[in-house]
Amino acid sequence: MKRVALVLVMFLTGMLLSALAQGAIVQYDDRATWLAAIGGTPDVEEDFQGFTVDTLFRTAPVAISMGTIAQVGLDQDFRNLVDVAPFEYTDNNGTTHASCFVNYPDSGAGSETNVEITFSSPVSAWGADFNGILGGELLAIDVDGTTEAIIGTLIPTAGDTFLGFIADAGEQIDKVIYRSQNQNTGGAGEGFGSDNFAAMYGAPAAGADVSGTKTSSGDLFPGGTMFYQVALTNNGTGDQTDNPTDEFVDTLPAELTLVGASASSGAVTLDLPGNSVAWNGAIAVGATVTIDIEATVNGVAPGTVVTNQGDIFFDGDGNGTNESQAVTDDPAQPGATDPTVFTVEEQRAIPTLGATGRLILFVLLAGIGIAILSWRRG
């Protein structure tokens, strides 16, 4: 009776969640229907038949064909394995499978135990067979997107079932998480078999690809005012948004003292004590932003070589964080990542007149003045 009631609760819960679906994912409880919806053939599969008996993923992630499977949590009483003897279900399309345990956090902080499948590349669809999931605690599967937020939850509707999803267009799925849905007063946790994983890879996210050039100009002698101009160009397939961290940082060398900076768009921040410039802003696909930096050449010896290169940070995978990095290039040099270099010059002296020169200049000017006066009187 208790098992029947539990099945009914799970069925009604699944129906309710389907009715209140977030729209980010569509749940499937039948492999044939799921396969038809993805076009018939998944990109990658894992049936666990090639694993050694009792492969352990309780203490470290285990590599599978689509990424890794791992236990997450601090409760080490649960033995998450591949092909552990107590969970070799005869209706599991073979006996080798992932034997998974999850535990609701009912024993204090850190007691929660989840199982995570983390994909090596984001997927748009995933499914697996499950066996023996009706027990003291109910299983739920969270679908985690690239923004590290749960975009949907799958609820099993039977003890032995297929469970899968297809994500909305544009969704990038990084992992699925097996967890306990509610608390078991007995504290025993949920044990079940999971097998025959299959997935479709998602379309690559549009990402930025920002490169930069840097040139120098101005009075390149001690005490002179010089300028750097940086041009940042987005050659990627997606816009570079103004993400939380800096998109550009340039710390000037000791031979220079920072005076100021400006940009064609975005925001410039000066750290005068640190002799550093930072820029934050967005760069659309194909667009260029220029940053002008003003500095004073310190009292260094003529002939000193001054080298400088700025750091560029951009979002190469389109997930809203600047995980990629590049450096500025001197376009006058043959390579693609050359630092910008100039040599400190000698300040040229302004020519002056000696006594004889001044006398000659005086006579010439006087003669010109007399000639002008004579012309006017005539």
DOMARSE-764776 format. One record per residue (C-alpha): residue in one letter; x, z, y; residue number from 0. Coordinates in steps of 0.5 Angstrom, whole numbers, plus 500, padded with zeros to 3 digits. Each point is the difference from the previous one (the first is absolute). Layout:
BEGIN
REC  res  east   up  north    n
REC    A     X    Z      Y  NUM
...
# end
This chain:
BEGIN
REC  res  east   up  north    n
REC    M   500  500    500    0
REC    K   506  502    505    1
REC    R   503  493    498    2
REC    V   494  496    502    3
REC    A   499  504    506    4
REC    L   507  498    502    5
REC    V   499  493    499    6
REC    L   494  500    504    7
REC    V   503  503    506    8
REC    M   506  495    499    9
REC    F   495  494    500   10
REC    L   496  503    506   11
REC    T   506  501    504   12
REC    G   503  493    499   13
REC    M   493  497    502   14
REC    L   500  504    506   15
REC    L   507  499    502   16
REC    S   499  492    499   17
REC    A   494  501    504   18
REC    L   504  503    506   19
REC    A   506  496    499   20
REC    Q   505  499    505   21
REC    G   500  492    500   22
REC    A   508  500    499   23
REC    I   500  500    492   24
REC    V   495  497    495   25
REC    Q   499  504    493   26
REC    Y   500  497    493   27
REC    D   498  504    494   28
REC    D   501  494    495   29
REC    R   507  496    499   30
REC    A   496  493    499   31
REC    T   497  500    507   32
REC    W   506  503    503   33
REC    L   504  494    497   34
REC    A   495  495    502   35
REC    A   500  503    507   36
REC    I   507  499    501   37
REC    G   500  493    497   38
REC    G   502  501    493   39
REC    T   507  502    499   40
REC    P   504  506    504   41
REC    D   507  499    503   42
REC    V   503  506    496   43
REC    E   498  504    494   44
REC    E   502  507    496   45
REC    D   498  501    493   46
REC    F   505  506    499   47
REC    Q   502  497    493   48
REC    G   507  499    502   49
REC    F   501  507    501   50
REC    T   504  505    496   51
REC    V   495  506    497   52
REC    D   499  506    504   53
REC    T   503  496    507   54
REC    L   500  506    505   55
REC    F   497  499    507   56
REC    R   499  507    501   57
REC    T   507  502    504   58
REC    A   502  493    502   59
REC    P   496  493    502   60
REC    V   500  495    494   61
REC    A   501  493    501   62
REC    I   494  495    498   63
REC    S   499  493    501   64
REC    M   497  501    507   65
REC    G   503  506    503   66
REC    T   501  507    497   67
REC    I   495  505    497   68
REC    A   502  507    502   69
REC    Q   497  507    500   70
REC    V   499  503    507   71
REC    G   500  508    501   72
REC    L   503  506    498   73
REC    D   496  502    494   74
REC    Q   505  499    494   75
REC    D   495  502    495   76
REC    F   497  493    499   77
REC    R   504  495    496   78
REC    N   499  493    503   79
REC    L   503  495    495   80
REC    V   499  494    497   81
REC    D   498  500    492   82
REC    V   500  507    499   83
REC    A   496  502    494   84
REC    P   494  504    502   85
REC    F   497  494    504   86
REC    E   501  494    495   87
REC    Y   493  498    501   88
REC    T   498  495    494   89
REC    D   495  496    505   90
REC    N   506  499    505   91
REC    N   502  493    498   92
REC    G   506  503    497   93
REC    T   503  507    500   94
REC    T   506  499    505   95
REC    H   497  502    507   96
REC    A   501  505    506   97
REC    S   498  506    498   98
REC    C   498  503    506   99
REC    F   498  507    503  100
REC    V   497  503    507  101
REC    N   499  506    502  102
REC    Y   495  503    506  103
REC    P   504  504    505  104
REC    D   496  507    497  105
REC    S   506  504    499  106
REC    G   503  501    507  107
REC    A   505  495    504  108
REC    G   504  495    496  109
REC    S   495  500    494  110
REC    E   497  493    501  111
REC    T   503  495    495  112
REC    N   498  493    502  113
REC    V   503  493    496  114
REC    E   502  495    505  115
REC    I   501  492    498  116
REC    T   504  498    506  117
REC    F   501  492    500  118
REC    S   507  497    502  119
REC    S   496  494    504  120
REC    P   493  502    503  121
REC    V   494  498    496  122
REC    S   493  497    502  123
REC    A   497  502    493  124
REC    W   501  505    494  125
REC    G   497  502    494  126
REC    A   501  504    493  127
REC    D   497  503    494  128
REC    F   498  507    500  129
REC    N   499  504    494  130
REC    G   497  507    499  131
REC    I   499  502    507  132
REC    L   494  504    499  133
REC    G   503  507    500  134
REC    G   500  507    504  135
REC    E   502  496    507  136
REC    L   497  493    502  137
REC    L   505  495    502  138
REC    A   501  496    506  139
REC    I   504  494    502  140
REC    D   502  500    507  141
REC    V   503  493    503  142
REC    D   505  501    505  143
REC    G   502  494    505  144
REC    T   506  499    504  145
REC    T   498  504    506  146
REC    E   501  506    495  147
REC    A   492  501    500  148
REC    I   495  501    495  149
REC    I   496  493    501  150
REC    G   495  501    494  151
REC    T   499  505    494  152
REC    L   498  497    493  153
REC    I   496  505    495  154
REC    P   499  499    493  155
REC    T   493  499    497  156
REC    A   502  501    492  157
REC    G   505  504    496  158
REC    D   503  493    497  159
REC    T   500  495    505  160
REC    F   503  495    505  161
REC    L   501  501    507  162
REC    G   503  496    505  163
REC    F   499  497    507  164
REC    I   501  494    505  165
REC    A   502  502    507  166
REC    D   497  496    506  167
REC    A   504  494    503  168
REC    G   506  503    504  169
REC    E   500  507    496  170
REC    Q   507  502    498  171
REC    I   500  505    494  172
REC    D   506  504    499  173
REC    K   498  504    494  174
REC    V   494  503    496  175
REC    I   500  508    499  176
REC    Y   496  503    494  177
REC    R   498  507    502  178
REC    S   495  505    498  179
REC    Q   493  499    504  180
REC    N   498  508    499  181
REC    Q   502  507    498  182
REC    N   499  502    492  183
REC    T   499  507    500  184
REC    G   504  500    494  185
REC    G   506  498    503  186
REC    A   502  495    494  187
REC    G   501  493    504  188
REC    E   498  493    498  189
REC    G   504  496    495  190
REC    F   498  493    498  191
REC    G   503  494    498  192
REC    S   502  494    505  193
REC    D   502  493    497  194
REC    N   500  492    502  195
REC    F   501  500    507  196
REC    A   499  494    504  197
REC    A   501  498    507  198
REC    M   500  494    505  199
REC    Y   505  500    506  200
REC    G   498  500    507  201
REC    A   502  495    505  202
REC    P   506  502    504  203
REC    A   498  504    506  204
REC    A   502  496    507  205
REC    G   506  503    502  206
REC    A   505  500    507  207
REC    D   507  497    499  208
REC    V   503  502    507  209
REC    S   507  497    502  210
REC    G   504  501    507  211
REC    T   505  497    504  212
REC    K   504  504    505  213
REC    T   504  497    506  214
REC    S   505  503    505  215
REC    S   501  498    507  216
REC    G   501  503    507  217
REC    D   507  503    503  218
REC    L   504  502    494  219
REC    F   505  503    504  220
REC    P   501  508    501  221
REC    G   495  503    504  222
REC    G   496  493    500  223
REC    T   493  500    498  224
REC    M   498  496    494  225
REC    F   494  498    496  226
REC    Y   498  499    493  227
REC    Q   494  496    498  228
REC    V   496  500    493  229
REC    A   495  496    498  230
REC    L   496  502    494  231
REC    T   496  494    496  232
REC    N   495  501    494  233
REC    N   501  495    495  234
REC    G   496  503    495  235
REC    T   493  499    497  236
REC    G   496  506    503  237
REC    D   501  503    507  238
REC    Q   504  506    502  239
REC    T   496  505    502  240
REC    D   502  506    505  241
REC    N   501  505    494  242
REC    P   502  507    501  243
REC    T   507  499    500  244
REC    D   505  496    504  245
REC    E   500  493    499  246
REC    F   507  499    504  247
REC    V   506  505    501  248
REC    D   506  499    504  249
REC    T   506  505    501  250
REC    L   505  497    505  251
REC    P   507  501    498  252
REC    A   505  505    504  253
REC    E   503  495    504  254
REC    L   493  499    504  255
REC    T   495  505    503  256
REC    L   493  499    500  257
REC    V   496  499    506  258
REC    G   493  497    499  259
REC    A   496  495    495  260
REC    S   494  496    501  261
REC    A   496  496    495  262
REC    S   495  494    500  263
REC    S   495  504    497  264
REC    G   499  506    496  265
REC    A   503  507    502  266
REC    V   508  502    501  267
REC    T   502  507    500  268
REC    L   507  502    503  269
REC    D   505  505    497  270
REC    L   505  500    505  271
REC    P   504  506    497  272
REC    G   500  497    494  273
REC    N   502  493    503  274
REC    S   494  497    496  275
REC    V   494  495    501  276
REC    A   494  500    496  277
REC    W   494  495    500  278
REC    N   493  501    497  279
REC    G   495  494    500  280
REC    A   496  495    496  281
REC    I   503  492    499  282
REC    A   495  495    497  283
REC    V   502  495    495  284
REC    G   504  495    503  285
REC    A   501  504    507  286
REC    T   506  503    503  287
REC    V   501  506    504  288
REC    T   506  501    505  289
REC    I   504  506    502  290
REC    D   505  501    506  291
REC    I   505  505    500  292
REC    E   504  502    506  293
REC    A   507  504    499  294
REC    T   506  502    504  295
REC    V   507  498    497  296
REC    N   504  506    500  297
REC    G   507  501    502  298
REC    V   503  497    494  299
REC    A   506  495    500  300
REC    P   499  493    501  301
REC    G   501  496    494  302
REC    T   496  506    496  303
REC    V   495  496    495  304
REC    V   493  503    500  305
REC    T   495  499    494  306
REC    N   493  502    500  307
REC    Q   494  499    495  308
REC    G   493  502    500  309
REC    D   496  502    494  310
REC    I   493  497    499  311
REC    F   494  503    496  312
REC    F   494  496    497  313
REC    D   495  500    496  314
REC    G   501  495    494  315
REC    D   495  502    495  316
REC    G   494  501    505  317
REC    N   498  507    499  318
REC    G   501  503    507  319
REC    T   507  503    499  320
REC    N   507  497    502  321
REC    E   503  500    493  322
REC    S   505  494    502  323
REC    Q   506  500    504  324
REC    A   504  494    503  325
REC    V   506  500    506  326
REC    T   501  496    506  327
REC    D   504  494    500  328
REC    D   504  496    505  329
REC    P   498  493    500  330
REC    A   507  498    503  331
REC    Q   503  502    493  332
REC    P   499  496    493  333
REC    G   497  505    496  334
REC    A   493  503    500  335
REC    T   501  507    501  336
REC    D   506  500    505  337
REC    P   501  506    505  338
REC    T   500  498    507  339
REC    V   507  501    503  340
REC    F   504  499    507  341
REC    T   507  501    503  342
REC    V   500  505    506  343
REC    E   503  496    505  344
REC    E   505  501    506  345
REC    Q   496  501    507  346
REC    R   502  494    504  347
REC    A   503  503    507  348
REC    I   496  497    506  349
REC    P   505  496    504  350
REC    T   503  503    507  351
REC    L   503  497    506  352
REC    G   507  502    503  353
REC    A   502  501    507  354
REC    T   502  493    501  355
REC    G   494  497    496  356
REC    R   496  505    505  357
REC    L   503  497    506  358
REC    I   499  492    498  359
REC    L   493  502    498  360
REC    F   499  503    507  361
REC    V   503  494    504  362
REC    L   496  495    496  363
REC    L   493  504    502  364
REC    A   503  500    507  365
REC    G   501  493    500  366
REC    I   493  498    497  367
REC    G   497  505    505  368
REC    I   503  496    506  369
REC    A   498  494    497  370
REC    I   493  502    500  371
REC    L   500  502    507  372
REC    S   503  494    503  373
REC    W   495  496    496  374
REC    R   494  504    503  375
REC    R   503  499    507  376
REC    G   501  493    499  377
# end
